């Protein structure tokens, strides 16, 4: 595991009158461009504020009880720095992803091996890709990024959101979609952090997990 992690491990003369007039008109045009640019900037700021308000409203609509399992598992994982089969089984049930042979294969894997892979993924100083790669040997985790990101969010809810078809749909509804396909999980995590930082201007303690809760709610509307 150490080897896997380590590998995983930017002019004075006066111009003629005609030129003065031309320069004067050019300056005027630049001033107009600045005025237009300022107008567009204000429009963008208004749009961002509307977005923040929508995210905050959605957070308020999220059930205060739905994440009780998530937070109990989170306390266990953050306390130990690793996830066992019991923790992952609870997350699978919470995400309603308990389908397919990969669940049985995961349950048949020795708990010590599960803890080894998860401990490597939760180590300090890794990139998002390195964390996902460390979890990839766990059955289903190479393709089931909803579960992989759930485990990462349990350990660090401030920096990780959980990818889900509803959260991806939520990004579309708020006009902040990501490109789908290879690498979409990394792009999703980056977009969630971008929205978190934007929203912190209105609510400083907002986490990446809060943002994905809001996206999940919006995506289900």
C-alpha positions, 0 to 999 in steps of 0.5 A: 500500500505504501508503494501505491500511495507514494506513486499516487504520492505557471515616446515627445512630440505633440500629435496633430489635431486629427490624431488628438481627436482620434485618441480622444475618441479611442479613450472615450470608447475605452471608458465605455468598455469599462462601463460596459464591463462593470455592468457585466461584473455587477450582473455576474455578482447578482447572479452569484448572490442569487445562486448563494441564496438558492443553495442556502435555501436548499440547505434549510430544506434538507432533512435534519434526520436523513444524515444521522447514519452518515454522521455516526459513521463519520465520527467513527472514521474520523476518530480512527483514520480508517473505515471498516466493513461495518462503516462501509456497509452502513454507508452503502445502506445509507446511499441505497447502493446495496445492489450487485455482486460487488457488495457481496465481494466487499463483505467477503474481503477481510476487514483488515484489508478493507481498513488497510486500503481505507487508511491509505486513502485517508492519509494526510497530504494526498491528492483527490486522485490518489485517495480515489486510487487507494480506494479502488482495490475495494470491490465496487469502489473503482466504479462506485464513486458515490460510495468512495466520495461518501467515505472521503466526506465522512473523514473530511466533510469540510473539503469533500462532497458526495457525488450522486446523480441528483447532485449532478442534476442539481449542478445543471439546475443552478447552471454550474454543470461539469463535463461528464465522463472520465475525470468527472468525480475530480471535476465534481469535487472541484465544483463543490469546493468552488460553490462552498467558497462562494457561499462562505461569503454569506455563511462562513461555516458552510462545508463541501458536504453542506453544498452537496446536500443542497445540490441533492435537494435541488436535483430532486425537485 
